């Protein structure tokens, strides 16, 4: 590995490297990132990258030390953990946001301690190490599907597909079905893409879809982005930490 003159930190991945092939550097369960510099701030302030929705991706690619790591391989939950770590290293643990008071709905500044965010609890003992493929029998239809956890490549393709379909039909948001088509690998033993697409579009009962998405969310390694914030009068509310472009700018 190349020598760097700037400080770096090791970041633990929520997946613990469990779902990566043993030859993948990410199978170690951790990743080394460097501290942000003014060069990375140029990335964060690029209006073009923000407009394209890829500013965080370009930032993380610049921060990852081991260039043998393929960015497209990173699972979405692991990417979120790297983002949070990069924010803490770059601007500290305190993240101030404007949030409506639970009683008055008036915006008030509240501060989130990002170091208090913990990884979701996953029972890895029931999962095969090095394998990102799982099987489920759907409760209503009894059909059997295999599926995978989504990585950065999948996320990029989903965004492109959704944007393309939005141009053809602005009234329909196809995010759910597009994600399902990316996650599901086979239906009743048939891995043909047309079979999977037909199943999602025409045969996936809503009861089964809801069950699948619920179980999929439970087993997906990620950072738990739910946290409690306290308002000036002492009242508290549980919120999901927002991760828009302002996430990296303390006073944005």
N, C-alpha and C positions, 0 to 999 in steps of 0.2 A: 504494500500500500504506500502511496506517495506520502512524503513528509509535508506537513503543513505548519506554517509559522503562527497560525491563529488557534485559539482554544477550541476544543470540541467537547461534546458530551454524548454519552451513550443513552439512547432512549429505549425503554422497554416497550415492546409491541403487545397490544391487547391479545393478539392471536398466539403469543408466545412462540411464534414460528411454526405452529402445529400443522398448518394446512399448506405449507410450501414443500416442494420437492427437497429432499435432503441435500441436493447439490446447489440449491439456491442459497445465496448468502443470507437471505431473510429467514431461513430455517433456524438460525441461531436464536431468534426471538428478540433480537435487539438491532438497533441501527445507529450508526454514528453520524451526528450532524454538527456542523460548525456554527459558531455564533454569527449572528447577522452583522453585516458591515454596511457602510454607505452604499456599496455596490448593490446589495440586496434591496436597499430602500429605493433605489432607482427602479427596480422591478415592481415594487409595491405601488409606486406612484405612476406607473405607466398606464395612461388612459386607454391605450389600445388594448393592453392585456386585460384590464378590468372590463372593458366593453365586450371582449371575446369570452369572458368568464374563465380565463385560464391563468389569472395572476397568481393564485396559490400554487398551482402546478409548477409554474416557472420558478417560483420562490423555492419550493421544496427540492426541485431538481438542482438548484444552485447550492443548497445547503447540505445535501447528502454527500458524505465524504467518499464513500466507496463507489466509484463510477462503474464498477462491474454490476451493481444492482440495477436491474431494469425497472424503471419507474412504473411501467405498465403492469408489473407483477404485483405491486403493493395492494393488499386488500384495503377496502375503503375504511374499515375501522382502524386499521394500522395507520393509514394516511391521516386520519383525524388526530390520532395520538401524536404524530410527528408535528402536525400543525400547532397543537396546544403547547408542546415542548418548545417549538421554535418561537412562539409568542412569549413564553415565559423567559426564555434566554435573551430574547431581543429587547423586551420592554418591561419585564418584571411580571410578578404574579397577579397584580391588581388590575382588573379590567372594569373600567367605569362605563356604564351604559345608561341611557334614559329609558325608564320603564314606568308604565301607568300604575299609580297607587291602587291597591285592591278595592278601596272604598270610594275614592273620588274620581278615579280614572285620570287624574292629572299626572303629567309626566314628572318624574323625579329621578335624580341621579342616584343610582345604587352601584355598589362595588362588588364584583365577583372575585373571589380568591381562586384563581385557576389551579393552584396546587391541591385544592380540595377535591377536584374532579378525579374520580377513580374509574378503573376499568370495570366493564360489566363482568359479572361472575358467570363463567362458563364451565360446565362439567366436562373437562377434556378427557376424563378417564373412559368415557363411552365412545370416544371418537378415535379413528385410526390416524396415527401420526404420519404426515407426509401425503395424505390423501384429501383432496378437496372435491369429494363427491359423496352424496348422501342419498338415501332412499326413503320414500314416504308412501304409505298407503293412505289415500284420501278417505276421510271418514264417511262421506255421503255416497260418492260414486264407486268407492272401493278400487279405483284405478290406481296404478302404481307409477310414481314418477321418480326420476333421479334428478338431482339438482346440485348446484355448486354455490359457493360464496362468491360475491362479485369483487373484481379488482379494478384498478384504475383504468385498464383498457376497456373493460365492460362499461364503466361509467362514462368514458369518453364516447363510446359507440352509442350508448343510450341517449346521451345529450344530442348527438348528431341526428339520430333517428327521430327523436321527439321534435326537434326543431324542423326537420324536413316535413313531418306529418302535419305540424302546426301551420306550415305554409299552405298545404293543400286543404286543410280544414281547420280554420282558426277557432272554431267553436268547441272543438274537442281536445282535451288534454290526454294524450295516450301514454302518460308516464307509467301507470301501473302495469298495463299489458306489455309495454316494451320491456320493463324490468323483468317481468315474469318470463318472457321469451328468452332473455339473456341468462336467467338463472336456471331454467329447466333444461336438462340435458336429454331426457328421453321420457316417453310416455308408453307404458306397458311394454317396455323393452325395445321400442322403436326410437332411435335417435335421429331420424330424419328431420331436418329443419322444417320442412313443410308440415310434417306430422305435429311437431311441437307448436308451430304457429297456428295451425288449424284448431288444435286442442285449446290453446289459450283464447283464441278469438270466438270459438263457437261451442266448446264443450266443457269449459272449466266452470262448474257450478259455483255460484257466489259463496255458498257455505264452505265449499272446499277451498276456494281461493282465500277466504278470510282465515281459515284454519292454517293454510300453508304460510301465509304472510305473517301470522302471529308466531308460529313455530320458527320460521326463518329468522325473524327479528330476535327471538330469544337466544338462538344459537350463534348469532353473528357476533364475533368479537368486536368490541368497540369501546370508546370512552363513554361513560355515562354522563351525558351533557345536562342532566337534570341537577339543579342546585337550588338552595334556598337563598333568597336575598332579603335584607332587612331595610325597611324604610325609616325615615327620620323620626317617626312617632313610635317606633319599636315594632310595628306590625311586620309580618313576614309573608312571603309568597314563594311557592315553588315554581321555577321557570326553566325553560330550555335555553341554554347559553347560545346567543346568536353568534353566527360566524360569517358575517358579511365582510366586505372590504375593510370596514372600520375596525375589524378585530385586531389588526396590527398597529393601530394608531390610538394610543391611550386617550387622547382628547378629541377624537373624531366625532 
